[in-house]
Amino acid sequence: MASGKLLCTWGNRREPFGAVAMLSTDGGVTWDYEHRVALATDGEGFNCGYANGAQAGDGTIVVVYYVMPASGDYRTQWQRSTVRVIRFTEEEFLEARR
């Protein structure tokens, strides 16, 4: 990020299902897992994730992930899956870590 911190995002495939993130302040040598933040807990089941993020030109952080329905055959699940977007500032993320 512009601040020099690294943000790692991932899909949480254990309850609560959704998207999660954590920070590294030392270039990725260590990660602050104890202060991870659930960005979203709206997954219907474990088939969610591939959360990818980037910092936009205005400084906000944008994270995109997918959510697939928990039931139905695989083809139906893909047809009904959705892509979700979360947008927040670094300051909002730091506040949520507390």
LONUSE-552462 format. One record per residue: x, z, y of N, C-alpha, C in turn. Coordinates in steps of 0.05 Angstrom, whole numbers, plus 5000, padded with zeros to 4 digits. Layout:
N
XZYXZYXZY/...
end
This chain:
98
501750004977500050005000501850005025/500649965048502149955073503750215077/502750435067504050695070506450725052/506850545033509050565014508250684988/505850804986504850914961503950694943/504050744917502950554897500350664887/498350494884495750574873495350434846/494850584826494350474799491350504793/490050284786487150294779486750214751/484650324738484050254711481150314705/480150184684477450234675477450484657/475650664662475450904646473550854623/474550834599472950774575472251024560/472551254573471551514563469751624585/467751774577465851874597467252034618/466652014643464651824654465751544656/464351344647465251064646465250954674/467250794680467450674707470250594714/471050654739473750584749475050824760/477650844756479251084764481850984778/482951154795485551084807487251334811/489851294812491751514818494051404835/495551584847497751504865500451564854/502351414863505251474860506451464888/507951674894509251684920512251634918/513251574894516151524889516751254876/515151054884515650784874514950744845/513250914834512350874806513851034786/515751204795517351364776515451574764/513851704780511851894770509151824782/507051924768504251864777502752134777/501052164797499552414800496852404785/497052414759494652394742492752634746/493852864753492253104757490353074781/491052894799489352854823488152574823/487652464799486352194798483552214809/482551984818479951974830478151784815/475751874808473751704796472551534819/473251284820472251104841469251034836/468551014810465850954803465251064775/462851164771462051264745459451144736/459250884741456650744736456650564711/458750594694458750434670456550534650/455250344637453150414618454350514592/456850424586458150504561461150454565/462550454542465550434544466550154551/464849954549465749684555465549624585/467649724599467749684627470749694635/471349604658474049634667475449394679/477949364671479749164683479749194713/479849444722479749494751482349394764/482049224783484349104798483849154827/485949234841485649294870487849164886/487349144912489249044931488449164959/490449174976489849265003489349025021/487149025034486348795051487848815078/487748595092489048575118488148795138/485748885135484749095154485549375145/487049395123487949655113486249775091/483749685088482049795067483049705039/482449865020483149804992480649704978/480949474964478749354950479349354920/477549474905477849484876475449344863/476049164844474049014830474149084800/471949124787471849184759469249074747/469049074721466548974708465149194693/462549164689460949344673459249174655/459249234629457749094609455549274598/453249174592451149344581452049484555/451049714549451849864526450649764500/448549614501447149524477446649224477/445949124454445348844451447648694437/447148454429449248304416451348224437/453648154427455848094446455247884466/453947664458453247444476451347544498/449347704490447547814510448948004529/450748164518452248344535453748194557/455147974549456647824569454847694590/452547604581450647474600449547674620/449447924612448248134629450448304643/452948244639455048404651455148344681/456248534696456448504725459248574735/459948464757462448524771461748704794/463248924797462749114819465149124837/464649184863466849204883466649474897/468849604900469049854914471049814937/470349904961472149874984472450154998/474850235003475350495015478050485030/478450685046481050705061482950895045/485450875052487351065040486651345047/485751395071485051665080482651765063/480651595058478451685042479351755013/481251595003482251644976483751914976/485451964995486952214997485052454999/482952425014480952645017479552694990/478952484975477652514949479352654928/482052644931483852754912483853064913/482753184934482953474937481053624920/
end
